[in-house]
Amino acid sequence: QVQLVESGGGLVQTGNSLRLSCAASGFTLTNYGVGWFRQAPGKEREFVARINWSGGFTGYGDSVKGRFTISKDNAKNMAYLQMISLKPEDTAVYYCAVQRIGAALYEYWGQGTQVTVSS
């Protein structure tokens, strides 16, 4: 059974850090790029970061550049989002998703993990 499970969310104060994890099962991440997205209440889903299948290419949304770092460990079938200098506007549910090599869309999505940053 294909599954993505996010973890690592929580309540933190402004300026603190969190590392989100995305565990893949039922398939191998080796052939997939990974994306992180977030959605705050009343807002549309926002692109946060992506990494290609090999880990050699990364991209970030403007609001998180310089603060967030995406990575993946193909051997562990895991992906991560390291977040530093968190701000209240980073509060959202964070989702990981995977994109098969050559595919246009993200094929599988996790259930999300809540990140809340207090001021």
Contacts in CASP RR format, 6 or more apart in sequence:
PFRMAT RR
TARGET T0000
AUTHOR 0000-0000-0000
METHOD contacts of the structure
MODEL  1
QVQLVESGGGLVQTGNSLRLSCAASGFTLTNYGVGWFRQAPGKEREFVAR
INWSGGFTGYGDSVKGRFTISKDNAKNMAYLQMISLKPEDTAVYYCAVQR
IGAALYEYWGQGTQVTVSS
1 25 0 8 1.000
1 26 0 8 1.000
2 25 0 8 1.000
2 26 0 8 1.000
2 27 0 8 1.000
2 108 0 8 1.000
3 24 0 8 1.000
3 25 0 8 1.000
3 26 0 8 1.000
3 108 0 8 1.000
3 110 0 8 1.000
4 22 0 8 1.000
4 23 0 8 1.000
4 24 0 8 1.000
4 25 0 8 1.000
4 96 0 8 1.000
4 97 0 8 1.000
4 98 0 8 1.000
4 108 0 8 1.000
4 109 0 8 1.000
4 110 0 8 1.000
4 111 0 8 1.000
5 22 0 8 1.000
5 23 0 8 1.000
5 25 0 8 1.000
5 110 0 8 1.000
5 111 0 8 1.000
6 20 0 8 1.000
6 21 0 8 1.000
6 22 0 8 1.000
6 23 0 8 1.000
6 94 0 8 1.000
6 95 0 8 1.000
6 96 0 8 1.000
6 110 0 8 1.000
6 111 0 8 1.000
6 112 0 8 1.000
6 113 0 8 1.000
7 20 0 8 1.000
7 21 0 8 1.000
7 23 0 8 1.000
7 113 0 8 1.000
8 18 0 8 1.000
8 19 0 8 1.000
8 20 0 8 1.000
8 21 0 8 1.000
8 113 0 8 1.000
9 18 0 8 1.000
9 20 0 8 1.000
9 94 0 8 1.000
9 113 0 8 1.000
9 114 0 8 1.000
9 115 0 8 1.000
10 18 0 8 1.000
10 113 0 8 1.000
10 114 0 8 1.000
10 115 0 8 1.000
10 116 0 8 1.000
11 116 0 8 1.000
11 117 0 8 1.000
11 118 0 8 1.000
12 18 0 8 1.000
12 86 0 8 1.000
12 115 0 8 1.000
12 116 0 8 1.000
12 117 0 8 1.000
12 118 0 8 1.000
13 117 0 8 1.000
13 118 0 8 1.000
14 86 0 8 1.000
14 87 0 8 1.000
14 88 0 8 1.000
14 117 0 8 1.000
14 118 0 8 1.000
14 119 0 8 1.000
15 84 0 8 1.000
15 85 0 8 1.000
15 86 0 8 1.000
15 87 0 8 1.000
15 117 0 8 1.000
16 86 0 8 1.000
16 117 0 8 1.000
17 82 0 8 1.000
17 83 0 8 1.000
17 84 0 8 1.000
17 85 0 8 1.000
17 86 0 8 1.000
18 83 0 8 1.000
18 86 0 8 1.000
18 115 0 8 1.000
19 80 0 8 1.000
19 81 0 8 1.000
19 82 0 8 1.000
19 83 0 8 1.000
20 36 0 8 1.000
20 80 0 8 1.000
20 81 0 8 1.000
20 83 0 8 1.000
20 94 0 8 1.000
20 96 0 8 1.000
20 113 0 8 1.000
20 115 0 8 1.000
21 78 0 8 1.000
21 79 0 8 1.000
21 80 0 8 1.000
22 34 0 8 1.000
22 36 0 8 1.000
22 78 0 8 1.000
22 79 0 8 1.000
22 80 0 8 1.000
22 81 0 8 1.000
22 96 0 8 1.000
22 110 0 8 1.000
23 77 0 8 1.000
23 78 0 8 1.000
24 32 0 8 1.000
24 77 0 8 1.000
24 78 0 8 1.000
24 79 0 8 1.000
24 98 0 8 1.000
25 77 0 8 1.000
27 98 0 8 1.000
27 108 0 8 1.000
28 74 0 8 1.000
28 77 0 8 1.000
29 53 0 8 1.000
29 72 0 8 1.000
29 74 0 8 1.000
29 77 0 8 1.000
29 78 0 8 1.000
29 79 0 8 1.000
29 98 0 8 1.000
30 53 0 8 1.000
30 74 0 8 1.000
31 53 0 8 1.000
31 100 0 8 1.000
31 101 0 8 1.000
32 53 0 8 1.000
32 98 0 8 1.000
32 99 0 8 1.000
32 100 0 8 1.000
32 101 0 8 1.000
32 107 0 8 1.000
33 50 0 8 1.000
33 51 0 8 1.000
33 52 0 8 1.000
33 53 0 8 1.000
33 55 0 8 1.000
33 72 0 8 1.000
33 98 0 8 1.000
33 99 0 8 1.000
33 100 0 8 1.000
33 101 0 8 1.000
34 50 0 8 1.000
34 51 0 8 1.000
34 70 0 8 1.000
34 72 0 8 1.000
34 79 0 8 1.000
34 96 0 8 1.000
34 97 0 8 1.000
34 98 0 8 1.000
34 99 0 8 1.000
35 47 0 8 1.000
35 48 0 8 1.000
35 49 0 8 1.000
35 50 0 8 1.000
35 51 0 8 1.000
35 70 0 8 1.000
35 79 0 8 1.000
35 96 0 8 1.000
35 97 0 8 1.000
35 98 0 8 1.000
35 99 0 8 1.000
35 106 0 8 1.000
36 48 0 8 1.000
36 49 0 8 1.000
36 50 0 8 1.000
36 68 0 8 1.000
36 70 0 8 1.000
36 79 0 8 1.000
36 81 0 8 1.000
36 94 0 8 1.000
36 95 0 8 1.000
36 96 0 8 1.000
36 97 0 8 1.000
37 45 0 8 1.000
37 46 0 8 1.000
37 47 0 8 1.000
37 48 0 8 1.000
37 94 0 8 1.000
37 95 0 8 1.000
37 96 0 8 1.000
37 97 0 8 1.000
38 45 0 8 1.000
38 46 0 8 1.000
38 48 0 8 1.000
38 90 0 8 1.000
38 92 0 8 1.000
38 93 0 8 1.000
38 94 0 8 1.000
38 95 0 8 1.000
38 115 0 8 1.000
39 45 0 8 1.000
39 46 0 8 1.000
39 92 0 8 1.000
39 93 0 8 1.000
39 95 0 8 1.000
40 46 0 8 1.000
40 91 0 8 1.000
40 92 0 8 1.000
40 93 0 8 1.000
43 92 0 8 1.000
45 95 0 8 1.000
46 61 0 8 1.000
46 63 0 8 1.000
46 92 0 8 1.000
47 61 0 8 1.000
48 60 0 8 1.000
48 61 0 8 1.000
48 64 0 8 1.000
48 68 0 8 1.000
48 81 0 8 1.000
48 94 0 8 1.000
49 58 0 8 1.000
49 59 0 8 1.000
49 60 0 8 1.000
49 61 0 8 1.000
49 64 0 8 1.000
49 68 0 8 1.000
49 69 0 8 1.000
49 70 0 8 1.000
49 81 0 8 1.000
50 58 0 8 1.000
50 59 0 8 1.000
50 70 0 8 1.000
50 99 0 8 1.000
51 57 0 8 1.000
51 58 0 8 1.000
51 59 0 8 1.000
51 70 0 8 1.000
51 71 0 8 1.000
51 72 0 8 1.000
51 79 0 8 1.000
52 58 0 8 1.000
53 101 0 8 1.000
55 71 0 8 1.000
55 72 0 8 1.000
58 69 0 8 1.000
58 70 0 8 1.000
59 70 0 8 1.000
60 66 0 8 1.000
60 68 0 8 1.000
60 70 0 8 1.000
63 89 0 8 1.000
64 83 0 8 1.000
64 90 0 8 1.000
67 83 0 8 1.000
67 84 0 8 1.000
67 85 0 8 1.000
67 86 0 8 1.000
68 81 0 8 1.000
68 82 0 8 1.000
68 83 0 8 1.000
68 84 0 8 1.000
69 81 0 8 1.000
69 82 0 8 1.000
70 79 0 8 1.000
70 80 0 8 1.000
70 81 0 8 1.000
70 82 0 8 1.000
71 79 0 8 1.000
71 80 0 8 1.000
71 82 0 8 1.000
72 78 0 8 1.000
72 79 0 8 1.000
72 80 0 8 1.000
73 79 0 8 1.000
73 80 0 8 1.000
79 96 0 8 1.000
81 94 0 8 1.000
81 96 0 8 1.000
83 90 0 8 1.000
83 115 0 8 1.000
86 115 0 8 1.000
86 117 0 8 1.000
87 117 0 8 1.000
88 117 0 8 1.000
88 118 0 8 1.000
88 119 0 8 1.000
89 117 0 8 1.000
90 115 0 8 1.000
90 117 0 8 1.000
91 115 0 8 1.000
91 116 0 8 1.000
91 117 0 8 1.000
92 114 0 8 1.000
92 115 0 8 1.000
93 112 0 8 1.000
93 113 0 8 1.000
93 114 0 8 1.000
93 115 0 8 1.000
94 112 0 8 1.000
94 113 0 8 1.000
94 114 0 8 1.000
94 115 0 8 1.000
95 109 0 8 1.000
95 110 0 8 1.000
95 111 0 8 1.000
95 112 0 8 1.000
96 109 0 8 1.000
96 110 0 8 1.000
96 112 0 8 1.000
97 106 0 8 1.000
97 107 0 8 1.000
97 108 0 8 1.000
97 109 0 8 1.000
97 110 0 8 1.000
98 106 0 8 1.000
98 107 0 8 1.000
98 108 0 8 1.000
99 105 0 8 1.000
99 106 0 8 1.000
99 107 0 8 1.000
100 107 0 8 1.000
END
